Amino acid sequence: MEYYFGIVPPLDIYGKIMRLRDKYNGHQSSGPHITVKASCGLTEDIGWLPPCQKVISEFGEFPIRVGDPSYFGNMDVLYLEVSSHELIELHKRLVSIFNPNQEQLMRCFELELYKPHITIARKSVVSDSIIEMKKEMESYVNSVQEFQATHISLFYRTNKKEKYKKRADFCLMN
């Protein structure tokens, strides 16, 4: 079983990315989201869930600004930039529950390596279409600016062949 905590963007952003994925057959293992805490340390026994719920429930709602499309690596991953000081603070608080070692931090891109984003597509899935997808997203992001994070979702999958599903939503305090 694999888990991660994420924020699903509003329907206008989510829908645009899904339509683009459909157009270019760019389906991913999960829907559009911002990873808040990656899978490192999220074990099957879920003993970590109560402390994570506590951190989330005590954290207030916060704004997230959506930026331009960009690439990781050699155009390996197309994503939308995301910025929020509160998101980074929530990430740090959740990671601290797990006391990860350096190898886990590197593998899951956590703490100083954390770069919040919304994945649009992977080159390994869409090949050269990733360039066209970026062009289409560039015209769209001018109309998308900011949204309010009101809850964090826990996603899971039982094996690598299936897509992630939402297990639960945890509200951020008002």
PyMOL commands that set and color helices and strands:
alter all, ss='L'
color gray80, all
select helices_A, chain A and resi 11-23+49-57+85-98+102-108+111-113+123-126+129-141
alter helices_A, ss='H'
color red, helices_A
select strands_A, chain A and resi 2-7+34-37+62-72+77-83+117-122+146-149+151-157+165-171
alter strands_A, ss='S'
color yellow, strands_A
deselect
rebuild
show_as cartoon
